[in-house]
Amino acid sequence: MANSHIVDAWNKVKVLVESMDIDVHKNAGGNVSAGVRARRGLRELKKEAAALIKSMVEVEKNRKETE
């Protein structure tokens, strides 16, 4: 159960990165609006990555307690 939660969170992080790829390239070419979208995506990525880390630590902690 917990493993699937971690995998789901990881997949969400990967989707966020993939979705930002186009905007980062557009911003590098000078598109200001794409830069705004990319920065918004990076903020969301930071939140999702923190949640993933928290979940992973919690699962590892629970595994140690059950051993």
Secondary structure, 3 states (H helix, E strand, C coil): CHHHHHHHHHHHHHHHHHHHHHHHHHHHCCCHHHHHHHHHHHHHHHHHHHHHHHHHHHHHHHHHHHC
